[in-house]
Amino acid sequence: MTAIALTIAGSDSGAGAGIQADIKTFSALGAYAASVLTAVTAQNTRGVTAVEDISPSIIAAQLDAVLGDLAVDAVKIGMVSRAETIGVIAGRLAPFAGPIVVDPVMVATSGDRLLREDAMAALVGELLPLAHVVTPNLAEAALLTGRPMAATPEEMIGQARIILGFGAKAVLMKGGHGTGETSTDLLVTDTDVSEFAAPRIDTRNDHGTGCTLAAAVTAHLARGLTLTEACRAAKIYLHAALTAGRALRVGQGRGPVHHFHAWWTA
């Protein structure tokens, strides 16, 4: 059977993050990529200059078209900036029986805010309870929990447990925004904590890392891996994409990771 992964996210015109990064990642990891566009951003390696949301009715029509025809194995939800958008997505996905990965895209790598203040409650109340796993970075976890950004594994686990309390089945706390020579992600469930560590990569080309990791988890879930296996494999893929991405010359700011590092050399 063909593994099919669906991304529900915003467009990045620079193609380093968002729905473009998701499609690249799904394709690189052997999953067919379907997509539902939630917003269009004017964005490049230096930042976001404009955002225009897609209407809830068109988002609903896209979801109906995909889910009414394709046998989707796993879903990734990325940028959803408005409460109305979240409501439509949650309603359409309520009957979906496969794994849902929620990447709470709140702030771009450049620091630009991507989630409206009034959408936070809808994200927590409507999307997180549907999540097989939520994948916040340290800054996003702090915003979700109302705590200072975690600085220790214990604080990361504590914030993950708060997010579990919102209804998510698991939380993958991403350590990429931390410090030290090792970047450590923690997969936290009600009963277990798993650690995935890799040497931190010194690079300016880190645009889209969060989207890419969550998309890699989704692709591996679509192909039948367990959550722990999917998170471990996604970490390995991202580390290789970051390593190879150091040689990319794309834009004048924070460039993208190299999603297709296994097929061509920068």
Secondary structure as a PSIPRED ss2 file (coil, helix, strand):
# PSIPRED VFORMAT (PSIPRED V4.0)

   1 M C   1.000  0.000  0.000
   2 T C   1.000  0.000  0.000
   3 A C   1.000  0.000  0.000
   4 I E   0.000  0.000  1.000
   5 A E   0.000  0.000  1.000
   6 L E   0.000  0.000  1.000
   7 T E   0.000  0.000  1.000
   8 I E   0.000  0.000  1.000
   9 A E   0.000  0.000  1.000
  10 G E   0.000  0.000  1.000
  11 S E   0.000  0.000  1.000
  12 D E   0.000  0.000  1.000
  13 S C   1.000  0.000  0.000
  14 G C   1.000  0.000  0.000
  15 A C   1.000  0.000  0.000
  16 G C   1.000  0.000  0.000
  17 A C   1.000  0.000  0.000
  18 G H   0.000  1.000  0.000
  19 I H   0.000  1.000  0.000
  20 Q H   0.000  1.000  0.000
  21 A H   0.000  1.000  0.000
  22 D H   0.000  1.000  0.000
  23 I H   0.000  1.000  0.000
  24 K H   0.000  1.000  0.000
  25 T H   0.000  1.000  0.000
  26 F H   0.000  1.000  0.000
  27 S H   0.000  1.000  0.000
  28 A H   0.000  1.000  0.000
  29 L C   1.000  0.000  0.000
  30 G C   1.000  0.000  0.000
  31 A C   1.000  0.000  0.000
  32 Y E   0.000  0.000  1.000
  33 A E   0.000  0.000  1.000
  34 A E   0.000  0.000  1.000
  35 S E   0.000  0.000  1.000
  36 V E   0.000  0.000  1.000
  37 L E   0.000  0.000  1.000
  38 T E   0.000  0.000  1.000
  39 A E   0.000  0.000  1.000
  40 V E   0.000  0.000  1.000
  41 T E   0.000  0.000  1.000
  42 A E   0.000  0.000  1.000
  43 Q E   0.000  0.000  1.000
  44 N E   0.000  0.000  1.000
  45 T C   1.000  0.000  0.000
  46 R C   1.000  0.000  0.000
  47 G E   0.000  0.000  1.000
  48 V E   0.000  0.000  1.000
  49 T E   0.000  0.000  1.000
  50 A E   0.000  0.000  1.000
  51 V E   0.000  0.000  1.000
  52 E E   0.000  0.000  1.000
  53 D E   0.000  0.000  1.000
  54 I C   1.000  0.000  0.000
  55 S C   1.000  0.000  0.000
  56 P H   0.000  1.000  0.000
  57 S H   0.000  1.000  0.000
  58 I H   0.000  1.000  0.000
  59 I H   0.000  1.000  0.000
  60 A H   0.000  1.000  0.000
  61 A H   0.000  1.000  0.000
  62 Q H   0.000  1.000  0.000
  63 L H   0.000  1.000  0.000
  64 D H   0.000  1.000  0.000
  65 A H   0.000  1.000  0.000
  66 V H   0.000  1.000  0.000
  67 L H   0.000  1.000  0.000
  68 G C   1.000  0.000  0.000
  69 D C   1.000  0.000  0.000
  70 L C   1.000  0.000  0.000
  71 A C   1.000  0.000  0.000
  72 V C   1.000  0.000  0.000
  73 D C   1.000  0.000  0.000
  74 A E   0.000  0.000  1.000
  75 V E   0.000  0.000  1.000
  76 K E   0.000  0.000  1.000
  77 I E   0.000  0.000  1.000
  78 G C   1.000  0.000  0.000
  79 M C   1.000  0.000  0.000
  80 V C   1.000  0.000  0.000
  81 S C   1.000  0.000  0.000
  82 R C   1.000  0.000  0.000
  83 A H   0.000  1.000  0.000
  84 E H   0.000  1.000  0.000
  85 T H   0.000  1.000  0.000
  86 I H   0.000  1.000  0.000
  87 G H   0.000  1.000  0.000
  88 V H   0.000  1.000  0.000
  89 I H   0.000  1.000  0.000
  90 A H   0.000  1.000  0.000
  91 G H   0.000  1.000  0.000
  92 R H   0.000  1.000  0.000
  93 L H   0.000  1.000  0.000
  94 A C   1.000  0.000  0.000
  95 P C   1.000  0.000  0.000
  96 F C   1.000  0.000  0.000
  97 A C   1.000  0.000  0.000
  98 G C   1.000  0.000  0.000
  99 P C   1.000  0.000  0.000
 100 I E   0.000  0.000  1.000
 101 V E   0.000  0.000  1.000
 102 V E   0.000  0.000  1.000
 103 D C   1.000  0.000  0.000
 104 P C   1.000  0.000  0.000
 105 V C   1.000  0.000  0.000
 106 M C   1.000  0.000  0.000
 107 V E   0.000  0.000  1.000
 108 A C   1.000  0.000  0.000
 109 T C   1.000  0.000  0.000
 110 S C   1.000  0.000  0.000
 111 G C   1.000  0.000  0.000
 112 D C   1.000  0.000  0.000
 113 R E   0.000  0.000  1.000
 114 L C   1.000  0.000  0.000
 115 L C   1.000  0.000  0.000
 116 R C   1.000  0.000  0.000
 117 E H   0.000  1.000  0.000
 118 D H   0.000  1.000  0.000
 119 A H   0.000  1.000  0.000
 120 M H   0.000  1.000  0.000
 121 A H   0.000  1.000  0.000
 122 A H   0.000  1.000  0.000
 123 L H   0.000  1.000  0.000
 124 V H   0.000  1.000  0.000
 125 G H   0.000  1.000  0.000
 126 E H   0.000  1.000  0.000
 127 L H   0.000  1.000  0.000
 128 L H   0.000  1.000  0.000
 129 P H   0.000  1.000  0.000
 130 L H   0.000  1.000  0.000
 131 A C   1.000  0.000  0.000
 132 H C   1.000  0.000  0.000
 133 V E   0.000  0.000  1.000
 134 V E   0.000  0.000  1.000
 135 T C   1.000  0.000  0.000
 136 P C   1.000  0.000  0.000
 137 N E   0.000  0.000  1.000
 138 L H   0.000  1.000  0.000
 139 A H   0.000  1.000  0.000
 140 E H   0.000  1.000  0.000
 141 A H   0.000  1.000  0.000
 142 A H   0.000  1.000  0.000
 143 L H   0.000  1.000  0.000
 144 L H   0.000  1.000  0.000
 145 T H   0.000  1.000  0.000
 146 G C   1.000  0.000  0.000
 147 R C   1.000  0.000  0.000
 148 P C   1.000  0.000  0.000
 149 M C   1.000  0.000  0.000
 150 A C   1.000  0.000  0.000
 151 A C   1.000  0.000  0.000
 152 T C   1.000  0.000  0.000
 153 P H   0.000  1.000  0.000
 154 E H   0.000  1.000  0.000
 155 E H   0.000  1.000  0.000
 156 M H   0.000  1.000  0.000
 157 I H   0.000  1.000  0.000
 158 G H   0.000  1.000  0.000
 159 Q H   0.000  1.000  0.000
 160 A H   0.000  1.000  0.000
 161 R H   0.000  1.000  0.000
 162 I H   0.000  1.000  0.000
 163 I H   0.000  1.000  0.000
 164 L H   0.000  1.000  0.000
 165 G C   1.000  0.000  0.000
 166 F C   1.000  0.000  0.000
 167 G C   1.000  0.000  0.000
 168 A C   1.000  0.000  0.000
 169 K C   1.000  0.000  0.000
 170 A C   1.000  0.000  0.000
 171 V E   0.000  0.000  1.000
 172 L E   0.000  0.000  1.000
 173 M E   0.000  0.000  1.000
 174 K E   0.000  0.000  1.000
 175 G C   1.000  0.000  0.000
 176 G C   1.000  0.000  0.000
 177 H C   1.000  0.000  0.000
 178 G C   1.000  0.000  0.000
 179 T C   1.000  0.000  0.000
 180 G C   1.000  0.000  0.000
 181 E C   1.000  0.000  0.000
 182 T E   0.000  0.000  1.000
 183 S E   0.000  0.000  1.000
 184 T E   0.000  0.000  1.000
 185 D E   0.000  0.000  1.000
 186 L E   0.000  0.000  1.000
 187 L E   0.000  0.000  1.000
 188 V E   0.000  0.000  1.000
 189 T C   1.000  0.000  0.000
 190 D C   1.000  0.000  0.000
 191 T C   1.000  0.000  0.000
 192 D C   1.000  0.000  0.000
 193 V E   0.000  0.000  1.000
 194 S E   0.000  0.000  1.000
 195 E E   0.000  0.000  1.000
 196 F E   0.000  0.000  1.000
 197 A E   0.000  0.000  1.000
 198 A E   0.000  0.000  1.000
 199 P E   0.000  0.000  1.000
 200 R C   1.000  0.000  0.000
 201 I C   1.000  0.000  0.000
 202 D C   1.000  0.000  0.000
 203 T C   1.000  0.000  0.000
 204 R C   1.000  0.000  0.000
 205 N C   1.000  0.000  0.000
 206 D C   1.000  0.000  0.000
 207 H E   0.000  0.000  1.000
 208 G C   1.000  0.000  0.000
 209 T H   0.000  1.000  0.000
 210 G H   0.000  1.000  0.000
 211 C H   0.000  1.000  0.000
 212 T H   0.000  1.000  0.000
 213 L H   0.000  1.000  0.000
 214 A H   0.000  1.000  0.000
 215 A H   0.000  1.000  0.000
 216 A H   0.000  1.000  0.000
 217 V H   0.000  1.000  0.000
 218 T H   0.000  1.000  0.000
 219 A H   0.000  1.000  0.000
 220 H H   0.000  1.000  0.000
 221 L H   0.000  1.000  0.000
 222 A H   0.000  1.000  0.000
 223 R C   1.000  0.000  0.000
 224 G C   1.000  0.000  0.000
 225 L C   1.000  0.000  0.000
 226 T C   1.000  0.000  0.000
 227 L H   0.000  1.000  0.000
 228 T H   0.000  1.000  0.000
 229 E H   0.000  1.000  0.000
 230 A H   0.000  1.000  0.000
 231 C H   0.000  1.000  0.000
 232 R H   0.000  1.000  0.000
 233 A H   0.000  1.000  0.000
 234 A H   0.000  1.000  0.000
 235 K H   0.000  1.000  0.000
 236 I H   0.000  1.000  0.000
 237 Y H   0.000  1.000  0.000
 238 L H   0.000  1.000  0.000
 239 H H   0.000  1.000  0.000
 240 A H   0.000  1.000  0.000
 241 A H   0.000  1.000  0.000
 242 L H   0.000  1.000  0.000
 243 T H   0.000  1.000  0.000
 244 A H   0.000  1.000  0.000
 245 G H   0.000  1.000  0.000
 246 R C   1.000  0.000  0.000
 247 A C   1.000  0.000  0.000
 248 L C   1.000  0.000  0.000
 249 R C   1.000  0.000  0.000
 250 V C   1.000  0.000  0.000
 251 G C   1.000  0.000  0.000
 252 Q C   1.000  0.000  0.000
 253 G C   1.000  0.000  0.000
 254 R C   1.000  0.000  0.000
 255 G C   1.000  0.000  0.000
 256 P E   0.000  0.000  1.000
 257 V C   1.000  0.000  0.000
 258 H C   1.000  0.000  0.000
 259 H C   1.000  0.000  0.000
 260 F C   1.000  0.000  0.000
 261 H C   1.000  0.000  0.000
 262 A C   1.000  0.000  0.000
 263 W C   1.000  0.000  0.000
 264 W C   1.000  0.000  0.000
 265 T C   1.000  0.000  0.000
 266 A C   1.000  0.000  0.000
